[in-house]
Amino acid sequence: MTVLREGILGAGVNLFFIYKFLRILTTPWENTDAFKLGIIDENGTILRKKRTLLKIEEKEAYTIMHRLVWKLKRLMEKVPFGKSRLASYAAALWLIKEEKSFHGNDKELQES
Protein backbone atom coordinates (compact mmCIF):
# COMPACT_ATOMS: atom_id res chain seq x y z
CA MET A 1 0.00 0.00 0.00
CA THR A 2 1.32 3.45 -0.90
CA VAL A 3 1.72 5.94 1.90
CA LEU A 4 0.71 9.47 0.98
CA ARG A 5 3.00 12.08 2.42
CA GLU A 6 1.91 15.64 2.70
CA GLY A 7 4.65 17.70 1.17
CA ILE A 8 4.62 21.22 -0.15
CA LEU A 9 2.42 20.29 -3.10
CA GLY A 10 -0.08 18.38 -0.95
CA ALA A 11 -0.24 21.19 1.58
CA GLY A 12 -0.82 23.69 -1.22
CA VAL A 13 -3.67 21.64 -2.68
CA ASN A 14 -5.23 21.26 0.77
CA LEU A 15 -4.96 24.99 1.39
CA PHE A 16 -6.59 25.74 -1.96
CA PHE A 17 -9.57 23.47 -1.25
CA ILE A 18 -10.00 24.81 2.28
CA TYR A 19 -9.96 28.36 0.93
CA LYS A 20 -12.47 27.50 -1.78
CA PHE A 21 -14.74 25.68 0.71
CA LEU A 22 -14.74 28.62 3.14
CA ARG A 23 -15.20 31.15 0.35
CA ILE A 24 -18.27 29.32 -0.96
CA LEU A 25 -19.62 28.93 2.58
CA THR A 26 -19.33 32.62 3.46
CA THR A 27 -20.54 34.05 0.13
CA PRO A 28 -24.15 35.33 0.28
CA TRP A 29 -26.53 33.53 -2.09
CA GLU A 30 -27.12 36.69 -4.13
CA ASN A 31 -23.41 37.11 -4.89
CA THR A 32 -22.86 33.62 -6.33
CA ASP A 33 -22.51 32.95 -10.04
CA ALA A 34 -25.21 30.29 -9.76
CA PHE A 35 -27.70 32.90 -8.53
CA LYS A 36 -26.76 35.30 -11.33
CA LEU A 37 -27.26 32.49 -13.88
CA GLY A 38 -30.65 31.51 -12.43
CA ILE A 39 -29.55 28.12 -11.09
CA ILE A 40 -30.45 28.91 -7.46
CA ASP A 41 -32.74 31.46 -5.83
CA GLU A 42 -32.01 33.96 -3.03
CA ASN A 43 -32.48 31.23 -0.39
CA GLY A 44 -30.16 28.74 -2.09
CA THR A 45 -32.98 26.56 -3.40
CA ILE A 46 -32.00 24.72 -6.56
CA LEU A 47 -34.06 25.91 -9.54
CA ARG A 48 -32.31 23.93 -12.29
CA LYS A 49 -30.94 20.40 -12.11
CA LYS A 50 -27.33 19.65 -13.03
CA ARG A 51 -28.34 17.66 -16.11
CA THR A 52 -30.19 20.67 -17.58
CA LEU A 53 -27.11 22.92 -17.54
CA LEU A 54 -25.65 23.35 -21.02
CA LYS A 55 -23.15 26.21 -20.92
CA ILE A 56 -19.68 25.84 -19.45
CA GLU A 57 -20.09 28.81 -17.09
CA GLU A 58 -23.29 27.23 -15.72
CA LYS A 59 -21.49 23.95 -15.07
CA GLU A 60 -18.59 25.77 -13.40
CA ALA A 61 -21.00 27.70 -11.16
CA TYR A 62 -22.69 24.49 -9.96
CA THR A 63 -20.07 21.81 -9.23
CA ILE A 64 -20.14 18.92 -6.78
CA MET A 65 -18.19 21.04 -4.30
CA HIS A 66 -20.74 23.84 -4.56
CA ARG A 67 -23.57 21.40 -3.91
CA LEU A 68 -21.79 19.96 -0.86
CA VAL A 69 -21.05 23.35 0.69
CA TRP A 70 -24.51 24.72 -0.12
CA LYS A 71 -26.21 21.75 1.54
CA LEU A 72 -24.14 22.40 4.65
CA LYS A 73 -24.97 26.12 4.44
CA ARG A 74 -28.72 25.45 4.11
CA LEU A 75 -28.51 23.11 7.10
CA MET A 76 -26.75 25.81 9.13
CA GLU A 77 -29.43 28.33 8.18
CA LYS A 78 -32.09 26.22 9.88
CA VAL A 79 -30.42 26.94 13.23
CA PRO A 80 -31.43 30.23 14.92
CA PHE A 81 -29.17 33.09 13.75
CA GLY A 82 -27.71 30.74 11.13
CA LYS A 83 -28.62 33.03 8.25
CA SER A 84 -26.42 35.87 9.43
CA ARG A 85 -23.09 36.61 7.80
CA LEU A 86 -21.48 36.43 11.24
CA ALA A 87 -22.73 32.86 11.66
CA SER A 88 -21.07 31.88 8.38
CA TYR A 89 -17.76 33.33 9.51
CA ALA A 90 -18.08 31.72 12.95
CA ALA A 91 -18.73 28.35 11.33
CA ALA A 92 -15.72 28.84 9.06
CA LEU A 93 -13.52 29.66 12.06
CA TRP A 94 -14.84 26.65 13.94
CA LEU A 95 -14.07 24.38 10.98
CA ILE A 96 -10.44 25.52 10.75
CA LYS A 97 -9.62 25.89 14.45
CA GLU A 98 -8.20 22.35 14.63
CA GLU A 99 -6.01 22.91 11.58
CA LYS A 100 -4.32 25.92 13.16
CA SER A 101 -3.99 24.25 16.61
CA PHE A 102 -6.09 26.84 18.41
CA HIS A 103 -5.51 26.22 22.12
CA GLY A 104 -8.04 28.67 23.50
CA ASN A 105 -11.60 27.92 24.44
CA ASP A 106 -14.75 28.36 22.38
CA LYS A 107 -15.56 31.66 24.12
CA GLU A 108 -12.28 33.18 22.92
CA LEU A 109 -12.98 31.90 19.42
CA GLN A 110 -16.42 33.54 19.42
CA GLU A 111 -14.93 36.86 20.53
CA SER A 112 -12.40 36.94 17.70
C-alpha positions, 0 to 999 in steps of 0.5 A: 500500500502506498503511503501518501506524504503531505509535502509542499504540493499536498499542503498547497492543494489542501490549502486551496480546497480549504480556501475554496470551501470557506469562500463558498460557505461565506458568500451570500446567495445573491453574490454567487454565479449560480444565482446570477445564472438563475440556477439557485434562488435567493435562499439557495434553493436549486431551480435547475438540475445539473443535467439541464445545464448546457453552458460551461459557465453554468457547469462551473457555477454548480459543481459537486463542491458547490452542492456539498457546501450549499447543503451544509450552508442550508442546514446551518441556516435552519439553526437560529441566527444561522442566516447571518453573515457572522454565523457563516464566519463563525462556522468557518472559524470553527471548521479551521480551528483544529487545523491551526492548533487553536488552544483557546476555548470556544468563548475566545474563538467567538470573541475573535 
